[in-house]
Amino acid sequence: MGSLKERAGLIIAAYAKRGWMLATAESCTGGLVAGVLTEIPGSSAVVERGFVTYSNEAKAEAIGVPMDLIIVHGAVSEPVARAMAEGALANSRAQVAVAITGVAGPTGGSAAKPVGLVHFGLARKGASTIHLERRYGDLGRENVRHRAVEDALSLLEQALT
């Protein structure tokens, strides 16, 4: 699978070849996906912007996630992950946007939404929004966040197919 940096380099090269730009909307990863991508020389041609929407208010104000969606489903949910990806796409010049919202731990989990639960959204112009749910378990905050970055990169790779 390669290191995160190697994968990010391949993503940047593939998006650049297509003339695509991407955006990120991150909650529990706090900008790590954008950070990995922008380590790559030439990433400025591809990474259009990154939103760190850690609070519910930021999700609503920065990328237009309806607050009632957050109230009804919770920030860590499929509808909110989809809305985050779609909002990042709508509020950027990107062709693809990936979003991440989850419970990294060690606190904040519940029976319905345990530590390690992460929802992803991938929005692409002209295509249906994709959702991915992962339940990593209580691996520790750092490991949950790292695994979430790996899965976000996988979604960005999937958008190329």
Residue frames as a rotation matrix with the C-alpha (Angstrom) as fourth column:
MET 1
0.571 0.821 0.000 0.00
0.821 -0.571 0.000 0.00
0.000 0.000 -1.000 0.00
GLY 2
-0.153 -0.729 0.667 2.97
0.615 -0.599 -0.512 2.32
0.773 0.332 0.540 0.46
SER 3
-0.671 -0.151 -0.726 3.60
0.700 -0.453 -0.552 5.07
-0.246 -0.878 0.410 2.94
LEU 4
0.386 0.840 -0.381 1.18
0.662 -0.540 -0.520 7.94
-0.643 -0.051 -0.764 3.31
LYS 5
0.051 -0.440 -0.897 3.67
-0.342 -0.851 0.398 10.27
-0.938 0.286 -0.193 1.62
GLU 6
-0.907 -0.372 0.199 4.13
0.022 0.430 0.902 7.89
-0.421 0.822 -0.382 -1.34
ARG 7
-0.291 0.889 0.354 0.36
0.930 0.350 -0.113 7.54
-0.224 0.297 -0.928 -1.75
ALA 8
0.436 0.425 -0.793 -0.12
0.325 -0.896 -0.301 11.30
-0.839 -0.127 -0.529 -1.48
GLY 9
-0.443 -0.707 -0.552 2.51
-0.349 -0.431 0.832 11.80
-0.826 0.561 -0.055 -4.18
LEU 10
-0.877 0.169 0.450 0.69
0.452 0.606 0.654 9.44
-0.162 0.777 -0.608 -6.53
ILE 11
0.147 0.982 -0.119 -2.63
0.901 -0.183 -0.393 11.17
-0.407 -0.050 -0.912 -5.83
ILE 12
0.221 -0.130 -0.967 -1.14
-0.067 -0.991 0.118 14.61
-0.973 0.039 -0.228 -6.49
ALA 13
-0.786 -0.595 -0.167 0.42
-0.226 0.026 0.974 13.40
-0.575 0.803 -0.155 -9.75
ALA 14
-0.668 0.583 0.462 -2.78
0.737 0.605 0.302 11.72
-0.103 0.542 -0.834 -10.95
TYR 15
0.373 0.818 -0.437 -4.99
0.714 -0.554 -0.427 14.71
-0.592 -0.153 -0.791 -10.12
ALA 16
-0.065 -0.486 -0.871 -2.50
-0.249 -0.838 0.486 17.11
-0.966 0.249 -0.067 -11.74
LYS 17
-0.911 -0.293 0.290 -2.46
0.156 0.406 0.900 14.98
-0.381 0.866 -0.325 -14.90
ARG 18
-0.280 0.902 0.330 -6.26
0.959 0.248 0.134 15.30
0.038 0.354 -0.934 -15.10
GLY 19
-0.684 -0.013 0.729 -6.23
0.132 -0.986 0.106 18.98
0.717 0.169 0.676 -14.25
TRP 20
0.396 0.863 -0.312 -8.32
0.434 0.123 0.892 18.29
0.809 -0.489 -0.326 -11.14
MET 21
-0.567 -0.451 0.689 -8.23
-0.459 -0.522 -0.719 20.11
0.684 -0.724 0.089 -7.85
LEU 22
-0.047 0.535 -0.844 -9.36
0.591 0.696 0.408 18.74
0.805 -0.480 -0.349 -4.51
ALA 23
-0.152 0.090 0.984 -10.64
-0.682 -0.730 -0.038 20.04
0.715 -0.677 0.173 -1.21
THR 24
-0.580 -0.016 -0.815 -10.81
0.480 0.801 -0.357 18.49
0.659 -0.598 -0.456 2.24
ALA 25
0.158 0.606 0.780 -13.31
-0.646 -0.534 0.546 18.95
0.747 -0.590 0.307 5.07
GLU 26
-0.317 -0.453 -0.834 -11.89
0.286 0.792 -0.539 17.47
0.904 -0.409 -0.122 8.24
SER 27
0.655 0.476 0.588 -13.18
-0.483 -0.334 0.809 17.17
0.581 -0.814 0.011 11.75
CYS 28
0.959 -0.212 0.188 -11.53
-0.057 0.506 0.861 14.42
-0.277 -0.836 0.473 13.83
THR 29
0.433 -0.851 0.296 -8.36
0.901 0.401 -0.166 14.46
0.022 0.339 0.941 11.68
GLY 30
0.626 -0.122 -0.770 -7.90
0.346 -0.842 0.415 18.21
-0.698 -0.526 -0.485 12.19
GLY 31
0.745 -0.304 -0.594 -6.24
-0.614 -0.661 -0.432 18.86
-0.261 0.686 -0.679 8.81
LEU 32
0.002 -0.802 0.598 -4.00
-0.279 0.574 0.770 15.79
-0.960 -0.168 -0.222 8.67
VAL 33
0.393 0.171 0.903 -5.22
0.725 0.547 -0.419 14.79
-0.566 0.820 0.091 5.19
ALA 34
0.982 -0.049 0.180 -4.48
0.071 -0.794 -0.603 18.25
0.172 0.606 -0.777 3.82
GLY 35
0.548 -0.822 0.153 -1.16
-0.669 -0.321 0.670 18.16
-0.502 -0.470 -0.726 5.66
VAL 36
0.063 -0.502 0.862 -0.09
0.239 0.847 0.476 14.87
-0.969 0.176 0.173 4.08
LEU 37
0.607 0.248 0.755 -1.11
0.770 0.052 -0.636 16.06
-0.197 0.967 -0.159 0.61
THR 38
0.969 -0.183 0.166 0.66
-0.121 -0.937 -0.328 19.41
0.215 0.298 -0.930 0.92
GLU 39
0.419 -0.878 0.229 3.94
-0.153 0.180 0.972 17.73
-0.895 -0.442 -0.059 1.90
ILE 40
0.201 -0.287 0.937 4.25
0.818 0.575 0.001 16.87
-0.539 0.766 0.350 -1.80
PRO 41
-0.637 -0.449 -0.626 6.07
0.001 -0.813 0.582 19.35
-0.771 0.370 0.519 -4.06
GLY 42
-0.954 0.296 -0.058 3.66
-0.098 -0.124 0.987 20.62
0.285 0.947 0.148 -6.68
SER 43
-0.563 0.777 -0.281 0.61
0.821 0.488 -0.297 20.04
-0.094 -0.397 -0.913 -4.48
SER 44
-0.537 0.362 -0.762 -0.41
0.019 -0.898 -0.440 23.69
-0.843 -0.250 0.476 -4.86
ALA 45
-0.814 0.251 -0.523 -1.64
-0.568 -0.157 0.808 22.82
0.121 0.955 0.271 -8.36
VAL 46
-0.546 0.563 -0.620 -4.02
0.194 0.805 0.560 20.21
0.815 0.186 -0.549 -6.88
VAL 47
-0.352 0.408 -0.842 -4.94
0.936 0.141 -0.322 21.04
-0.013 -0.902 -0.432 -3.27
GLU 48
-0.137 0.399 0.907 -7.39
0.431 -0.800 0.417 23.90
0.892 0.448 -0.062 -3.69
ARG 49
-0.247 0.020 0.969 -8.26
-0.748 -0.639 -0.178 24.29
0.615 -0.769 0.173 0.00
GLY 50
-0.514 0.105 -0.852 -8.82
0.481 0.857 -0.185 22.48
0.711 -0.504 -0.491 3.25
PHE 51
0.126 0.633 0.764 -11.51
-0.578 -0.579 0.576 23.14
0.807 -0.514 0.293 5.81
VAL 52
-0.825 -0.220 -0.520 -10.93
0.308 0.597 -0.741 22.12
0.474 -0.771 -0.425 9.42
THR 53
-0.150 0.888 0.435 -14.51
-0.579 -0.435 0.689 22.08
0.801 -0.149 0.580 10.66
TYR 54
-0.843 -0.334 -0.421 -14.01
0.114 0.654 -0.748 20.69
0.525 -0.679 -0.513 14.13
SER 55
-0.797 0.600 -0.061 -17.01
-0.073 -0.196 -0.978 22.31
-0.599 -0.775 0.200 15.79
ASN 56
-0.156 0.852 0.500 -20.62
0.875 0.354 -0.330 21.96
-0.458 0.386 -0.801 14.73
GLU 57
0.571 0.356 -0.739 -20.73
0.120 -0.927 -0.354 25.72
-0.812 0.114 -0.573 14.13
ALA 58
-0.360 -0.787 -0.501 -17.74
-0.521 -0.276 0.808 25.51
-0.774 0.552 -0.311 11.79
LYS 59
-0.733 0.162 0.661 -19.45
0.511 0.772 0.378 22.74
-0.449 0.615 -0.649 9.81
ALA 60
0.316 0.946 0.079 -22.49
0.834 -0.237 -0.498 24.98
-0.452 0.223 -0.864 9.38
GLU 61
0.637 -0.017 -0.771 -20.73
-0.042 -0.999 -0.012 28.31
-0.770 0.040 -0.637 8.84
ALA 62
-0.273 -0.889 -0.368 -17.76
-0.506 -0.193 0.840 27.31
-0.818 0.416 -0.397 6.68
ILE 63
-0.977 -0.188 -0.102 -19.24
-0.189 0.537 0.822 24.61
-0.100 0.823 -0.560 4.45
GLY 64
-0.478 0.865 -0.155 -22.99
-0.833 -0.390 0.392 24.97
0.279 0.316 0.907 4.85
VAL 65
-0.785 0.277 -0.555 -23.88
0.341 0.940 -0.013 21.78
0.518 -0.200 -0.832 6.71
PRO 66
0.041 0.874 0.485 -27.47
-0.262 -0.459 0.849 22.39
0.964 -0.162 0.210 7.89
MET 67
-0.692 -0.315 0.649 -27.51
-0.670 -0.055 -0.741 22.67
0.269 -0.947 -0.173 11.69
ASP 68
0.289 0.864 0.412 -30.76
-0.931 0.354 -0.090 20.69
-0.224 -0.358 0.907 11.81
LEU 69
0.594 -0.181 -0.784 -28.95
-0.317 0.843 -0.435 17.78
0.739 0.507 0.444 10.12
ILE 70
-0.533 -0.846 -0.032 -26.34
-0.210 0.168 -0.963 17.88
0.820 -0.506 -0.267 12.89
ILE 71
-0.469 0.428 0.772 -29.02
-0.882 -0.177 -0.438 18.13
-0.051 -0.886 0.460 15.60
VAL 72
0.585 0.807 -0.081 -31.06
-0.811 0.581 -0.075 15.21
-0.014 0.109 0.994 14.22
HIS 73
0.845 -0.237 -0.479 -28.23
-0.013 0.887 -0.462 12.83
0.535 0.396 0.746 13.24
GLY 74
0.723 -0.674 -0.150 -25.24
0.201 -0.002 0.980 14.06
-0.661 -0.739 0.134 15.24
ALA 75
0.446 -0.633 -0.633 -21.97
-0.801 -0.597 0.032 15.38
-0.398 0.493 -0.774 13.84
VAL 76
-0.722 -0.680 0.127 -20.62
-0.583 0.696 0.419 11.84
-0.374 0.228 -0.899 13.50
SER 77
0.128 0.838 0.531 -23.09
0.019 0.533 -0.846 10.42
-0.992 0.118 0.052 10.98
GLU 78
-0.350 -0.182 0.919 -23.51
0.843 0.367 0.394 9.49
-0.409 0.912 0.024 7.35
PRO 79
0.616 0.640 0.459 -25.74
0.782 -0.567 -0.259 12.48
0.095 0.518 -0.850 6.49
VAL 80
0.839 -0.343 -0.422 -23.27
-0.115 -0.870 0.479 14.94
-0.531 -0.354 -0.770 8.00
ALA 81
-0.184 -0.939 0.292 -20.25
0.213 0.252 0.944 13.32
-0.960 0.236 0.154 6.29
ARG 82
-0.088 0.235 0.968 -22.06
0.988 0.145 0.054 13.54
-0.128 0.961 -0.245 2.94
ALA 83
0.869 0.483 0.103 -23.08
0.490 -0.870 -0.052 17.16
0.064 0.096 -0.993 3.60
MET 84
0.479 -0.783 -0.396 -19.51
-0.048 -0.474 0.879 18.04
-0.877 -0.402 -0.265 4.60
ALA 85
-0.423 -0.657 0.624 -18.11
0.581 0.332 0.743 16.64
-0.695 0.677 0.241 1.34
GLU 86
0.136 0.578 0.805 -20.80
0.975 -0.221 -0.006 18.33
0.174 0.786 -0.593 -0.73
GLY 87
0.926 0.208 -0.316 -20.31
0.301 -0.911 0.282 21.59
-0.229 -0.356 -0.906 1.16
ALA 88
0.074 -0.973 -0.220 -16.54
0.109 -0.212 0.971 21.54
-0.991 -0.096 0.090 0.65
LEU 89
-0.435 -0.171 0.884 -17.10
0.853 0.236 0.466 20.96
-0.289 0.957 0.043 -3.06
ALA 90
0.467 0.753 0.464 -19.67
0.846 -0.533 0.013 23.77
0.257 0.387 -0.886 -3.29
ASN 91
0.965 -0.106 -0.240 -17.46
0.025 -0.874 0.485 26.20
-0.261 -0.474 -0.841 -1.36
SER 92
-0.032 -0.999 0.006 -14.30
-0.014 0.007 1.000 25.58
-0.999 0.031 -0.014 -3.38
ARG 93
0.287 0.022 -0.958 -13.08
-0.924 -0.258 -0.283 25.42
-0.254 0.966 -0.054 -6.95
ALA 94
-0.662 -0.603 0.444 -12.28
-0.537 0.796 0.280 21.72
-0.522 -0.053 -0.851 -6.60
GLN 95
-0.225 0.540 -0.811 -13.64
-0.765 0.418 0.490 18.86
0.603 0.731 0.319 -8.67
VAL 96
0.130 0.171 -0.977 -13.36
0.350 0.914 0.207 16.41
0.928 -0.369 0.059 -5.74
ALA 97
-0.127 -0.163 0.978 -13.83
-0.813 -0.548 -0.197 16.82
0.568 -0.821 -0.063 -1.99
VAL 98
-0.182 0.025 -0.983 -13.28
0.397 0.916 -0.050 14.36
0.899 -0.400 -0.176 0.82
ALA 99
0.090 0.297 0.951 -14.78
-0.740 -0.619 0.264 14.77
0.666 -0.727 0.164 4.30
ILE 100
-0.399 -0.288 -0.870 -14.10
0.363 0.822 -0.439 13.07
0.842 -0.491 -0.224 7.62
THR 101
-0.042 0.371 0.928 -16.06
-0.833 -0.525 0.172 13.16
0.551 -0.766 0.332 10.88
GLY 102
0.194 0.067 -0.979 -15.59
0.166 0.981 0.100 10.74
0.967 -0.182 0.179 13.74
VAL 103
0.907 0.052 0.417 -14.87
-0.407 -0.137 0.903 9.90
0.104 -0.989 -0.103 17.36
ALA 104
0.221 -0.923 -0.315 -11.10
-0.334 0.232 -0.914 9.63
0.916 0.307 -0.257 17.72
GLY 105
0.703 0.110 -0.702 -11.24
0.541 0.559 0.629 9.16
0.462 -0.822 0.333 21.50
PRO 106
-0.908 -0.041 -0.417 -10.29
0.121 0.928 -0.354 8.43
0.401 -0.371 -0.837 24.13
THR 107
-0.605 0.762 -0.230 -13.50
0.266 -0.079 -0.961 10.11
-0.750 -0.643 -0.155 25.29
GLY 108
-0.551 0.465 -0.692 -16.64
-0.713 -0.694 0.102 11.19
-0.433 0.550 0.714 23.49
GLY 109
-0.825 0.230 -0.516 -17.92
-0.210 0.722 0.660 7.78
0.524 0.653 -0.547 22.49
SER 110
-0.188 0.816 0.547 -21.29
-0.913 0.061 -0.404 6.24
-0.363 -0.575 0.733 23.28
ALA 111
-0.228 0.184 0.956 -22.98
0.055 0.983 -0.176 2.90
-0.972 0.013 -0.234 22.71
ALA 112
0.754 0.603 0.261 -24.44
0.317 0.014 -0.948 4.17
-0.576 0.798 -0.181 19.43
LYS 113
0.836 -0.527 0.150 -21.29
-0.128 -0.454 -0.882 6.03
0.533 0.718 -0.447 18.39
PRO 114
0.835 -0.512 -0.202 -18.28
0.451 0.425 0.785 4.32
-0.316 -0.746 0.586 19.94
VAL 115
0.314 -0.854 -0.415 -14.71
-0.562 -0.520 0.643 5.56
-0.765 0.031 -0.643 19.97
GLY 116
-0.641 -0.646 0.415 -13.19
0.019 0.527 0.850 4.66
-0.767 0.553 -0.325 16.60
LEU 117
0.221 0.777 0.590 -16.36
0.812 0.189 -0.553 5.32
-0.541 0.601 -0.589 14.57
VAL 118
-0.564 -0.416 -0.713 -15.54
-0.081 -0.832 0.549 7.48
-0.822 0.367 0.436 11.54
HIS 119
0.490 0.725 0.484 -17.77
0.577 0.147 -0.803 8.55
-0.653 0.673 -0.347 8.65
PHE 120
-0.670 -0.714 -0.206 -16.36
0.213 -0.451 0.867 9.72
-0.712 0.536 0.454 5.32
GLY 121
0.643 0.766 0.017 -17.91
0.230 -0.172 -0.958 11.48
-0.731 0.619 -0.287 2.37
LEU 122
-0.630 -0.767 0.126 -16.50
0.367 -0.151 0.918 11.85
-0.685 0.624 0.376 -1.12
ALA 123
0.557 0.800 -0.225 -18.14
0.211 -0.398 -0.893 14.32
-0.804 0.450 -0.390 -3.47
ARG 124
-0.646 -0.713 0.274 -17.19
0.443 -0.057 0.895 14.67
-0.622 0.699 0.352 -7.11
LYS 125
-0.352 0.519 -0.779 -18.63
-0.661 -0.727 -0.186 17.08
-0.663 0.450 0.599 -9.66
GLY 126
-0.118 0.422 -0.899 -21.12
-0.952 0.209 0.224 15.23
0.282 0.882 0.377 -11.83
ALA 127
-0.480 -0.067 -0.875 -21.21
0.000 0.997 -0.076 12.10
0.877 -0.037 -0.478 -9.65
SER 128
0.676 0.734 -0.073 -23.14
-0.003 0.101 0.995 10.81
0.737 -0.672 0.071 -6.66
THR 129
0.071 -0.608 0.791 -21.62
-0.923 -0.341 -0.179 11.38
0.378 -0.717 -0.585 -3.24
ILE 130
0.096 -0.179 -0.979 -20.00
0.089 0.981 -0.171 8.29
0.991 -0.071 0.110 -1.76
HIS 131
0.512 0.063 0.857 -20.17
-0.822 -0.253 0.510 7.38
0.249 -0.965 -0.077 1.94
LEU 132
-0.047 -0.546 -0.836 -17.80
0.074 0.833 -0.548 5.13
0.996 -0.088 0.001 3.87
GLU 133
0.703 0.233 0.672 -18.16
-0.646 -0.185 0.741 4.08
0.296 -0.955 0.020 7.50
ARG 134
-0.128 -0.779 -0.614 -15.29
-0.028 0.622 -0.783 2.64
0.991 -0.083 -0.101 9.50
ARG 135
0.887 0.265 0.378 -15.27
-0.396 0.015 0.918 1.24
0.237 -0.964 0.118 13.01
TYR 136
0.106 -0.972 -0.211 -11.62
-0.401 0.153 -0.903 1.09
0.910 0.180 -0.373 13.97
GLY 137
0.550 0.091 -0.830 -12.25
0.658 0.565 0.498 0.30
0.514 -0.820 0.251 17.62
ASP 138
0.980 -0.190 0.067 -10.50
-0.185 -0.717 0.672 1.90
-0.080 -0.671 -0.737 20.54
LEU 139
0.586 -0.806 0.084 -6.99
0.714 0.465 -0.523 1.85
0.383 0.367 0.848 19.03
GLY 140
-0.128 -0.575 -0.808 -5.98
0.731 -0.605 0.315 5.11
-0.670 -0.551 0.498 20.65
ARG 141
0.599 0.467 -0.650 -6.52
0.065 -0.838 -0.542 8.60
-0.798 0.283 -0.532 19.28
GLU 142
-0.162 -0.765 -0.623 -3.36
-0.682 -0.370 0.631 8.71
-0.713 0.527 -0.462 17.17
ASN 143
-0.862 -0.184 0.473 -4.08
0.116 0.836 0.537 5.37
-0.494 0.517 -0.699 15.50
VAL 144
0.121 0.965 0.231 -7.73
0.716 0.077 -0.694 6.20
-0.688 0.250 -0.682 14.76
ARG 145
0.564 0.063 -0.823 -6.68
-0.287 -0.920 -0.267 9.47
-0.774 0.387 -0.501 13.14
HIS 146
-0.507 -0.831 -0.229 -3.90
-0.585 0.137 0.799 7.77
-0.633 0.539 -0.556 11.15
ARG 147
-0.662 0.329 0.674 -6.27
0.522 0.847 0.099 5.08
-0.538 0.417 -0.732 9.87
ALA 148
0.447 0.866 -0.224 -8.79
0.461 -0.438 -0.772 7.76
-0.767 0.242 -0.595 8.92
VAL 149
0.135 -0.490 -0.861 -6.15
-0.667 -0.688 0.286 9.55
-0.732 0.536 -0.419 6.84
GLU 150
-0.836 -0.459 0.302 -5.37
-0.144 0.713 0.686 6.25
-0.530 0.530 -0.662 5.08
ASP 151
-0.273 0.818 0.507 -9.04
0.792 0.490 -0.364 5.72
-0.546 0.302 -0.781 4.24
ALA 152
0.539 0.417 -0.732 -9.46
-0.006 -0.867 -0.498 9.32
-0.842 0.273 -0.465 3.06
LEU 153
-0.368 -0.740 -0.563 -6.54
-0.697 -0.181 0.694 8.82
-0.615 0.648 -0.449 0.67
SER 154
-0.785 0.146 0.602 -8.20
0.359 0.899 0.250 5.61
-0.505 0.412 -0.758 -0.54
LEU 155
0.305 0.952 -0.012 -11.35
0.613 -0.206 -0.762 7.58
-0.728 0.226 -0.647 -1.34
LEU 156
0.359 -0.251 -0.899 -9.33
-0.525 -0.851 0.028 10.18
-0.772 0.462 -0.437 -3.23
GLU 157
-0.784 -0.620 0.044 -7.74
-0.367 0.519 0.772 7.31
-0.501 0.589 -0.634 -5.19
GLN 158
-0.437 0.714 0.548 -11.18
0.650 0.672 -0.356 5.80
-0.622 0.200 -0.757 -5.83
ALA 159
0.404 0.616 -0.676 -12.39
0.020 -0.745 -0.667 9.10
-0.914 0.257 -0.313 -7.32
LEU 160
-0.311 -0.650 -0.694 -9.88
-0.733 -0.301 0.610 8.60
-0.605 0.698 -0.383 -10.12
THR 161
-0.882 -0.058 0.468 -11.49
0.152 0.905 0.398 5.36
-0.446 0.422 -0.789 -11.33
